Amino acid sequence: MSAPANDKGKAPVKPTEDEVDEKEAKATIDALEREAREFDKDAEIDRILNAFKLDAYAILDLQPGVTESDIKNTYRKKSLLIHPDKTSNERAPEAFDRLKKAQVELMDEKQRTRLDEAIADARMLLIREKKWTVDNPELTTEAFKIEWRNKTKYVLVDNELRRRKQLKAQMAEEGREQRKQDEEIEARKRKREADQAWEETRDTRINSWREFQKAGDRKKKKKTKPLG
């Protein structure tokens, strides 16, 4: 019975030219796909950071009227794409934070209603400025949509300035009320201290008064002359 062949003495089999080409092609494709993914991440980060801050729809790249399911799904896809742990882009944390805030705002009924009203107000302002009717065919053009977006920015900024002004006035009023309360507390404190000091010096005042009376009595006795 012959002994099995020993493979150790054989020279390693070299890959064929076709195999080498295939391996290099695969490596090139993988590298290009990685670059493409990074490009998509960078592009989305730039888009989010360049979107109008006060418009949550613009940040999420959504149109008004979408469902909550659309909001959740869009946020999930975009958050996975630009998550700071999955990209080396230094601006990823800022974009991720802005994306999260936009999603929270749109999922909040009051905040979303306020945003929807601002967008509707912008549309009506444009229609009035142009003296159009609501069925004017120009309302469906791309040119009007651009004007509408710009007018929406104006309305949102105006609303934000009003909100900040009201907040500032509210804080000022609260400050005045707080100062008034502090002054009342300080006044009561001073009164308590004065009452306490008055009570603590009571014995001294009584003794002083008694000494004063005694001194007066002695003077009267000296001035009194004997009769006869």
C-alpha positions as a printed Julia matrix, in Angstrom:
228×3 Matrix{Float64}:
   0.0     0.0     0.0
   1.49    3.32   -1.09
   1.88    6.21    1.37
  -0.33    9.31    0.89
   1.22   12.17   -1.01
   2.84   14.87    1.1
   1.46   18.33    0.2
   4.19   20.11    2.15
   6.64   19.67   -0.58
   4.36   21.16   -3.22
   4.6    24.78   -4.26
   1.55   26.94   -3.41
  -0.96   27.25   -6.19
  -0.92   30.77   -7.63
  -4.28   32.42   -8.39
  -5.05   32.77  -12.03
  -5.05   36.12  -13.75
  -8.84   36.07  -13.87
  -9.03   35.42  -10.12
  -6.67   38.33   -9.42
  -8.7    40.64  -11.62
 -11.91   39.54   -9.95
 -10.48   40.16   -6.46
  -9.19   43.6    -7.42
 -12.5    44.48   -9.02
 -14.4    43.44   -5.89
 -12.07   45.51   -3.68
 -12.54   48.5    -5.97
 -16.32   48.13   -5.93
 -16.35   47.83   -2.12
 -14.23   50.96   -1.81
 -16.49   52.88   -4.18
 -19.57   51.76   -2.26
 -18.01   52.94    1.01
 -17.2    56.29   -0.56
 -20.75   56.53   -1.89
 -22.21   55.82    1.56
 -19.95   58.43    3.15
 -20.92   60.88    0.41
 -24.62   60.24    1.13
 -24.03   60.77    4.85
 -22.13   64.0     4.3
 -24.76   65.25    1.85
 -27.59   64.53    4.3
 -25.72   66.19    7.17
 -25.18   69.29    5.03
 -28.84   69.3     3.97
 -30.07   69.12    7.57
 -27.74   71.85    8.78
 -28.67   74.11    5.85
 -32.42   73.57    6.34
 -34.39   76.39    7.96
 -34.12   75.83   11.71
 -37.68   76.87   12.53
 -39.23   74.5     9.98
 -39.24   70.94   11.3
 -40.71   69.69    8.01
 -37.74   71.09    6.1
 -35.25   69.49    8.49
 -36.85   66.08    8.04
 -37.39   66.74    4.31
 -41.14   66.15    4.64
 -44.24   67.94    3.39
 -47.02   69.21    5.68
 -49.87   66.76    6.08
 -47.78   63.62    6.44
 -48.82   60.96    8.94
 -47.1    60.22   12.23
 -45.97   56.92   10.72
 -44.23   58.8     7.91
 -42.51   61.04   10.46
 -41.28   58.08   12.52
 -40.06   56.11    9.5
 -38.27   59.1     7.97
 -36.61   59.98   11.25
 -35.5    56.38   11.76
 -33.89   56.14    8.3
 -32.15   59.49    8.52
 -31.0    59.05   12.11
 -29.42   55.69   11.24
 -27.73   57.26    8.21
 -26.11   60.21   10.03
 -25.65   58.76   13.51
 -22.38   60.11   14.98
 -21.24   56.55   15.74
 -21.5    55.62   12.06
 -19.68   58.51   10.43
 -16.49   60.47   10.99
 -18.13   63.73    9.94
 -17.46   66.26   12.72
 -20.83   67.95   12.16
 -22.81   64.73   12.58
 -23.67   65.33   16.29
 -25.12   68.76   15.51
 -27.15   67.43   12.58
 -28.35   64.43   14.6
 -29.46   66.7    17.45
 -31.34   68.99   15.06
 -33.0    66.0    13.39
 -34.15   64.66   16.77
 -35.61   68.02   17.81
 -37.52   68.27   14.53
 -38.99   64.81   15.04
 -40.04   65.65   18.62
 -41.68   68.87   17.43
 -43.7    67.17   14.71
 -44.8    64.4    17.08
 -46.09   67.04   19.51
 -49.65   67.94   18.5
 -49.55   71.54   19.74
 -46.19   72.35   18.17
 -47.11   70.71   14.88
 -50.44   72.57   14.76
 -48.61   75.85   15.37
 -46.22   75.08   12.5
 -49.06   74.03   10.17
 -50.9    77.28   10.95
 -47.8    79.33   10.16
 -47.41   77.56    6.8
 -51.11   78.14    6.0
 -50.8    81.8     7.03
 -47.85   82.24    4.66
 -49.89   80.88    1.76
 -52.84   83.19    2.48
 -50.54   86.2     2.83
 -49.11   85.52   -0.61
 -52.57   85.1    -2.14
 -53.7    88.41   -0.64
 -50.55   90.23   -1.72
 -51.04   89.0    -5.27
 -54.8    89.59   -5.1
 -55.49   86.08   -6.32
 -58.34   83.71   -5.54
 -57.74   80.35   -3.86
 -58.4    78.55   -7.15
 -55.84   80.53   -9.17
 -53.84   78.12  -11.35
 -50.61   79.93  -10.41
 -50.85   78.34   -6.97
 -49.75   74.99   -8.41
 -46.6    76.29  -10.09
 -43.08   75.66   -8.85
 -42.46   79.41   -8.76
 -45.3    79.87   -6.26
 -44.01   77.0    -4.12
 -40.64   78.73   -3.88
 -42.32   82.01   -2.89
 -44.44   80.1    -0.4
 -41.37   78.57    1.26
 -39.74   81.98    1.52
 -42.91   83.54    2.93
 -43.16   80.67    5.42
 -39.68   81.56    6.68
 -40.81   85.15    7.13
 -43.92   84.11    9.09
 -41.98   81.67   11.27
 -39.33   84.28   12.07
 -42.02   86.85   12.88
 -43.8    84.35   15.14
 -40.54   83.5    16.88
 -39.75   87.17   17.48
 -43.23   87.68   18.92
 -42.81   84.64   21.14
 -39.45   85.89   22.43
 -40.88   89.36   23.03
 -43.78   87.91   25.01
 -41.4    85.7    26.95
 -39.17   88.67   27.72
 -42.18   90.71   28.89
 -43.37   87.78   30.97
 -39.95   87.38   32.56
 -39.8    91.12   33.25
 -43.23   90.97   34.9
 -42.21   87.94   36.89
 -39.06   89.82   37.88
 -41.09   92.8    39.09
 -43.4    90.52   41.01
 -40.44   88.71   42.52
 -38.82   92.01   43.55
 -42.1    93.09   45.12
 -42.3    89.86   47.07
 -38.66   90.2    48.12
 -39.29   93.76   49.32
 -42.33   92.64   51.32
 -40.34   89.83   52.88
 -37.5    92.23   53.71
 -39.95   94.72   55.23
 -41.51   92.03   57.43
 -38.03   90.91   58.43
 -37.03   94.45   59.45
 -40.26   94.81   61.45
 -39.62   91.53   63.27
 -36.08   92.63   64.08
 -37.3    96.02   65.31
 -39.99   94.4    67.47
 -37.44   91.97   68.86
 -34.98   94.76   69.61
 -37.75   96.78   71.27
 -38.7    93.82   73.44
 -35.08   93.06   74.33
 -34.51   96.65   75.57
 -37.8    96.74   77.52
 -36.17   96.24   80.95
 -33.55   98.86   80.18
 -36.2   101.38   79.2
 -38.26  100.64   82.32
 -35.24  101.02   84.59
 -34.28  104.24   82.86
 -37.78  105.59   83.35
 -37.74  104.67   87.04
 -34.39  106.37   87.52
 -35.75  109.42   85.74
 -38.77  109.5    88.04
 -36.62  109.08   91.15
 -34.37  111.92   90.06
 -37.43  114.13   89.59
 -38.75  113.26   93.04
 -35.41  114.14   94.65
 -35.41  117.52   92.94
 -38.93  118.23   94.18
 -37.96  117.39   97.76
 -35.0   119.75   97.62
 -37.15  122.63   96.39
 -39.83  122.15   99.11
 -39.39  124.64  102.02
 -40.49  123.83  105.63
 -43.55  125.71  106.91
 -43.31  128.25  109.76
